[in-house]
């Protein structure tokens, strides 16, 4: 399960989600600006308040790191 913690106003979040959709990767989009519980979960997992944060099977990626996402999902380009 992939979780993307994001906000609607974050341009990096928009780019990240577009990238995942283009690759056909399913993910849960979590708007932390609308859900304090999810915001706290993101902070607890990442130690960060900034978005995006990606959780891929417990592996945390802060920011949009295309190569790390592909590596964790074992996708070759």
C-alpha positions in Angstrom: 0.0 0.0 0.0 1.3 3.4 -1.0 0.2 6.5 0.9 0.9 10.0 -0.3 0.5 12.7 2.3 -0.1 15.9 0.5 -2.0 19.2 0.4 -3.9 20.6 -2.6 -1.8 23.8 -2.7 1.6 21.9 -2.9 3.0 21.9 -6.5 5.5 19.1 -5.7 2.5 17.0 -4.4 0.6 17.6 -7.7 3.7 16.6 -9.7 4.3 13.5 -7.6 0.7 12.3 -7.9 0.7 12.9 -11.7 3.9 10.8 -11.9 2.4 7.9 -10.0 -0.8 8.1 -12.2 1.3 8.1 -15.4 3.1 5.0 -14.1 -0.2 3.3 -13.3 0.7 3.1 -9.6 -2.2 3.0 -7.2 -2.0 5.1 -4.1 -4.0 6.6 -1.3 -4.0 10.4 -1.5 -4.2 11.8 2.0 -4.9 15.5 2.4 -3.2 16.5 5.6 -4.6 20.0 5.5 -8.0 18.5 6.1 -7.2 15.7 8.5 -5.3 16.4 11.8 -5.0 12.7 12.6 -3.4 11.9 9.3 -1.1 15.0 9.7 0.1 13.7 13.0 0.6 10.2 11.5 2.7 11.8 8.8 4.8 13.7 11.3 5.3 10.6 13.5 6.4 8.6 10.5 8.7 11.1 8.8 9.7 13.6 11.5 8.6 16.3 8.9 5.8 18.8 8.6 6.4 19.4 4.9 4.7 17.6 2.1 4.8 15.5 0.1 5.7 12.4 2.2 5.3 9.0 0.6 4.9 5.8 2.6 5.7 2.7 0.5 5.2 -0.4 2.7 6.7 1.4 5.7 9.6 3.0 3.8 9.3 6.8 4.1 10.3 9.2 1.3 10.2 12.9 2.1 9.7 15.1 -1.0 9.3 13.9 -4.6 12.3 11.5 -5.1 11.4 9.8 -8.4 14.4 7.5 -8.4 13.8 6.3 -4.8 10.1 5.7 -5.6 11.0 3.6 -8.6 13.7 1.7 -6.6 11.3 0.8 -3.8 8.7 -0.3 -6.2 11.3 -2.2 -8.3 10.3 -0.4 -11.5 12.9 -0.1 -14.2 12.8 2.8 -16.7 
